[in-house]
Each structure stands twice: as C-alpha cells, then as structure tokens.
Amino acid sequence: MPASVPTILVVEDDAIVRMLIVDVLEELEFAVLEADGSEAALEHLQHLDTSIDLLMTDVGLPGMNGQELAERARQLRPRLPVLFASGYAESLEVPEGMSVIGKPFSIDQLRDKVRGILG
C-alpha cells in the first residue's frame, strides 16, 4: 500500500456499525485500523511507528469515552485530527482541531467530512 494513502483509526464498540464504517472508508480507498474500544485504540496509538492520519471515534464508548480517548490520543500524537461520531452531535463541544459527524450519517457525509479533515 503506498504511503500516500491516509490511515484512519476507527473506534466503535458496535461491531456492525464499525464494520459498515470500515467498509465505506476502504471503498473510498483509505487504509483503516479498527478498535472496539478505547483500550484497543490506545494500543494502536502507542505504536508511534504506525501512521495514523485521523482518529474517528464514537463518543459513547464503554469505559473511557471518545472525548477522553481523544485527549489521550493528543498526548501521544499532538497534531492528530479527531472526528467524533455522535447521535448528539449538536450538543457536543469539541476542542480545536477536532470535528463531529452526527449519527446516523450517509456515506456521502462521511466521505465529505473525512476528505475535508484530511485535505
């Protein structure tokens, strides 16, 4: 896989939703890493030799939620863009450099949001 392909780490505890997001992103020709929760995501993030261009995380994760995960991710990778997926997107306040996509979202919305973030 060429180095120019952006890698997205998808964190979603619902296996079916995660599979759908991963399928869409792979069809859009992104490389995708998956995690079923914050602990698995942190394992990916701690491997600093692994290229990750975007963290896409559900907000409502068991244990450490998506916002706490994003804070930890930024400690490890200070410039990592973060995209939160939330059913309550309009009420979510996110720090600078982070974005939100409301659930449910369409394939087109996801594509446009991710491409907008990754340039």
Sequence and secondary structure as in RCSB ss.txt:
>XXXX:A:sequence
MPASVPTILVVEDDAIVRMLIVDVLEELEFAVLEADGSEAALEHLQHLDTSIDLLMTDVGLPGMNGQELAERARQ
LRPRLPVLFASGYAESLEVPEGMSVIGKPFSIDQLRDKVRGILG
>XXXX:A:secstr
  TTS EEEEE SSHHHHHHHHHHHHHTT EEEEESSHHHHHHHHH TTS   EEEEES  SSS HHHHHHHHHH
HSTT  EEEEETTGGG    TTEEEEESS  HHHHHHHHHHHH 
